[in-house]
C-alpha cells in the first residue's frame, strides 16, 4: 500500500511538472465570422487545418465580443483580451494606468512570451508586454503584398521560425496575430478560384437591392445593398481565410516536427466577425450575430476532443480559461470568466450576454431571446435565436412577448451598472415599466 501511494504521488508530481511546461500557441485572425470556417457548419469553406483543430479540441459556437467604442472594433476586442476588463473599463485604459496584461502574467509564471503580426490594442506598447517580438503589423494594412512577401506568409513564417529555433527550458507563449481576412482582401488567384463569386450562397438575411440599415452608422458599401457586391466580398474573405488556414497548418506541422504538439495548448479565435449584407449591414459596427460572434477553439491535453459547446460566452473568457488549464492563480481581478465549468461538466458560466456599440446600440441575450435597442431612434428589435438564427423576424411587437422584453430590459439595466455603461436607455425602460 505504501509503495502504491509513493508511486501515485510520483505520478501526480510528474504529471503536474510536465503540464507546467505546456506551451501555448494563441492564433488570432481579424474580422472572421463563424461563417468563415468549415467546422462551424459552412461546408463551402476550405479550412482543413482549422477543422482538424476543432476535431481535436473544443469549439465554442456562440462566443461574443462585447462591443466597441471605435469603428475599428478590433481595438476594444483586443484591449479587453489583453487586460481582462469589460468594454467601458477597457476604454479608459492608457499607457499610464494599464493593468498587468495577460502575456505579462504568463511571463511572471515562467513563460517566454512572443508576438508576431497585428497589434491593435490600447495600453502598453508591444515591447513592454512581450519578451520577444517579430514583425509587428499595423491594425490597417494598405496592402498585403509587401516587398518581403504577403503579410499572411510573413506572420506565419516568423511563427514557424520562432518555434523551430526555440531552445529555452521555459515554456513559450506565442501570440500569432494574422491581419487576415481584414481588408484589403488580397491573396493569390488560386485561393479566389476556390470560391467562384457567382456560386457564393448568401444567408436569408441578405436581401438584394434594399436600403442599408439606417440604425447602423458605419456602412461600407453603396446604398441600396447589392447582393452581387456582397458575393464578391465573401469570395475575397473566404480566399483570405483559406490562405491563412494553409499557413496555420504549416505552423502546426512545425510543432509536430519538433515533438511538442501534444504538449502545446492551441487557441484559435478572432477578434469579432463581420456582416456581408445581413440585416442590411455591410461592416462590423452592429450587434447582429455575424458581427458580434467569432470562432473560439481550444485544443489542450485535458480538453475534450471533437466537442461543440453552444452556451453563450465572451471571446475574452479564453484568458482565465488558459490560467485554469495551467493551474495559474491570477491574483489580479478580471471581469471575464473561466470556461472550465463548461469544459468539465457543461454548466453555464453566464445567465445573459450584454452587447454594446458606441452609445447608439445596445443588446441583451437571455436564453434564446435577443433584444436590440437603438437609443437615438427609439427602435427596438427582438429575435428568437433558436427559431430564427439569421434574425429575419422581428417579434418585438407581438403582444405575448412584452413580458419577455420587460425581463430582458431588467437584465440589461443590471449589466449597465456592472459595466459602468452610462448610456441613457430610459426611453425603453419607461415604455416597458
LINWO-V839482 format. One record per pair of residues at least 12 apart in sequence whose ideal C-beta (glycine too) atoms are under 7 Angstrom apart, sorted by the first residue. I is the first residue (numbers start at 1). J is the second residue. If there is no record, write none. Layout:
# LINWO-V839482
I & J
I & J
This chain:
# LINWO-V839482
21 & 171
21 & 263
22 & 171
22 & 263
22 & 264
22 & 265
22 & 301
22 & 326
23 & 171
23 & 172
23 & 260
23 & 263
23 & 264
24 & 173
24 & 265
24 & 322
25 & 174
25 & 176
25 & 255
25 & 264
25 & 266
26 & 173
26 & 174
26 & 175
26 & 176
26 & 267
27 & 176
27 & 248
27 & 267
27 & 268
28 & 177
28 & 269
28 & 270
28 & 271
29 & 178
29 & 180
29 & 181
29 & 244
29 & 270
30 & 74
30 & 118
30 & 178
30 & 179
30 & 180
30 & 182
30 & 270
30 & 271
31 & 181
31 & 182
31 & 270
31 & 272
31 & 274
31 & 284
32 & 181
32 & 241
32 & 270
32 & 273
32 & 294
32 & 295
33 & 273
33 & 274
33 & 290
33 & 293
33 & 294
34 & 61
34 & 273
34 & 293
34 & 294
34 & 295
35 & 290
36 & 181
36 & 237
36 & 238
36 & 241
37 & 50
37 & 295
38 & 51
39 & 51
39 & 54
39 & 59
40 & 61
40 & 295
44 & 201
45 & 238
46 & 194
46 & 242
47 & 241
47 & 242
47 & 245
48 & 245
49 & 245
49 & 248
49 & 249
49 & 252
50 & 245
50 & 248
50 & 268
53 & 266
53 & 268
53 & 297
53 & 299
54 & 297
55 & 305
55 & 306
56 & 299
56 & 305
57 & 297
57 & 298
57 & 299
57 & 300
57 & 303
57 & 305
58 & 298
58 & 303
58 & 304
58 & 307
58 & 309
58 & 343
59 & 297
59 & 308
60 & 296
60 & 309
60 & 313
61 & 308
61 & 309
61 & 310
62 & 293
62 & 310
62 & 311
62 & 312
62 & 313
63 & 293
63 & 294
63 & 296
63 & 313
63 & 314
63 & 315
64 & 292
64 & 293
64 & 312
64 & 314
64 & 315
64 & 353
64 & 355
65 & 77
65 & 271
65 & 272
65 & 292
65 & 294
65 & 315
66 & 80
66 & 86
66 & 87
66 & 314
66 & 354
66 & 355
66 & 356
67 & 87
67 & 355
67 & 356
67 & 357
68 & 285
68 & 357
69 & 91
69 & 358
71 & 218
71 & 285
72 & 120
72 & 139
73 & 271
73 & 272
73 & 284
73 & 285
74 & 120
74 & 139
74 & 271
74 & 272
75 & 120
75 & 121
75 & 122
76 & 90
77 & 271
77 & 272
77 & 315
78 & 120
78 & 121
78 & 271
79 & 93
79 & 121
79 & 122
79 & 123
80 & 316
81 & 316
81 & 319
82 & 101
82 & 102
82 & 121
82 & 123
83 & 98
83 & 99
83 & 101
83 & 123
84 & 102
84 & 319
84 & 334
84 & 335
84 & 336
85 & 335
86 & 335
86 & 419
87 & 356
87 & 419
88 & 419
88 & 420
88 & 421
89 & 420
93 & 122
93 & 123
94 & 122
94 & 123
95 & 123
95 & 124
98 & 123
98 & 124
99 & 332
100 & 332
101 & 123
101 & 124
101 & 129
102 & 319
103 & 129
103 & 130
103 & 173
103 & 175
104 & 129
105 & 330
106 & 173
107 & 131
109 & 328
110 & 170
110 & 171
111 & 170
111 & 171
111 & 172
111 & 173
112 & 131
112 & 168
112 & 170
112 & 172
113 & 130
113 & 131
113 & 173
114 & 130
114 & 131
114 & 132
114 & 162
114 & 172
114 & 173
114 & 174
114 & 175
115 & 130
115 & 133
115 & 134
115 & 175
115 & 177
116 & 134
116 & 135
116 & 155
116 & 158
116 & 159
116 & 176
117 & 137
117 & 155
117 & 176
117 & 177
117 & 178
117 & 179
118 & 137
118 & 139
118 & 177
118 & 178
118 & 179
119 & 136
119 & 177
120 & 139
134 & 158
134 & 162
135 & 154
135 & 158
137 & 151
137 & 179
141 & 179
141 & 184
143 & 184
143 & 186
144 & 184
144 & 186
145 & 186
151 & 179
152 & 178
152 & 180
152 & 243
152 & 244
152 & 247
153 & 247
155 & 176
155 & 178
156 & 247
156 & 250
156 & 251
159 & 174
159 & 176
159 & 251
160 & 250
160 & 251
160 & 254
162 & 174
163 & 254
163 & 255
163 & 258
164 & 254
164 & 258
176 & 251
178 & 244
180 & 240
180 & 241
180 & 243
180 & 244
181 & 237
181 & 240
181 & 241
181 & 244
185 & 236
185 & 237
185 & 240
187 & 239
187 & 240
187 & 243
191 & 239
191 & 242
191 & 243
192 & 235
192 & 239
194 & 239
194 & 242
195 & 235
195 & 238
195 & 239
197 & 231
197 & 232
197 & 235
198 & 231
200 & 231
200 & 234
200 & 235
202 & 227
202 & 230
202 & 231
202 & 277
203 & 278
203 & 390
204 & 390
204 & 392
205 & 278
205 & 279
205 & 390
205 & 391
205 & 392
206 & 227
206 & 230
206 & 277
206 & 278
208 & 225
208 & 226
208 & 227
209 & 224
209 & 225
210 & 224
210 & 225
210 & 280
211 & 223
211 & 224
211 & 280
212 & 224
212 & 225
212 & 280
213 & 279
213 & 280
213 & 281
215 & 374
215 & 377
215 & 379
216 & 281
216 & 285
216 & 286
217 & 285
217 & 360
218 & 283
218 & 285
219 & 281
219 & 282
219 & 283
220 & 282
220 & 283
221 & 282
225 & 277
225 & 280
225 & 282
227 & 277
230 & 276
230 & 277
230 & 282
233 & 276
234 & 276
262 & 301
263 & 301
265 & 300
265 & 322
265 & 325
266 & 299
267 & 298
267 & 318
268 & 295
268 & 297
269 & 294
269 & 295
269 & 296
269 & 315
269 & 318
270 & 294
270 & 295
271 & 294
272 & 284
272 & 291
272 & 292
272 & 294
273 & 290
273 & 291
273 & 292
273 & 293
273 & 294
274 & 290
274 & 291
275 & 288
275 & 290
275 & 291
278 & 290
278 & 390
279 & 391
285 & 357
286 & 357
286 & 361
287 & 355
287 & 357
287 & 361
287 & 363
287 & 372
288 & 391
289 & 389
289 & 391
292 & 355
294 & 315
296 & 315
296 & 318
298 & 318
298 & 321
300 & 325
302 & 325
303 & 343
304 & 343
309 & 342
311 & 342
311 & 348
312 & 350
312 & 353
312 & 365
313 & 339
313 & 349
313 & 350
314 & 336
316 & 336
317 & 336
317 & 337
317 & 338
317 & 339
319 & 336
320 & 334
320 & 336
320 & 337
320 & 338
321 & 338
321 & 339
321 & 340
324 & 338
324 & 340
337 & 349
337 & 350
351 & 366
352 & 364
352 & 365
352 & 366
352 & 411
353 & 365
354 & 412
354 & 415
354 & 419
356 & 421
359 & 375
359 & 423
360 & 374
360 & 375
360 & 376
361 & 374
362 & 375
362 & 412
362 & 423
362 & 425
364 & 408
364 & 411
364 & 412
364 & 415
366 & 408
366 & 411
368 & 384
368 & 385
368 & 386
369 & 382
369 & 384
369 & 404
369 & 408
370 & 382
370 & 383
370 & 385
371 & 405
371 & 408
373 & 425
373 & 428
375 & 423
375 & 424
375 & 425
375 & 427
378 & 427
380 & 396
380 & 428
381 & 394
381 & 396
382 & 394
382 & 395
382 & 396
382 & 401
382 & 405
383 & 395
402 & 432
405 & 432
406 & 432
409 & 428
409 & 429
409 & 432
413 & 429
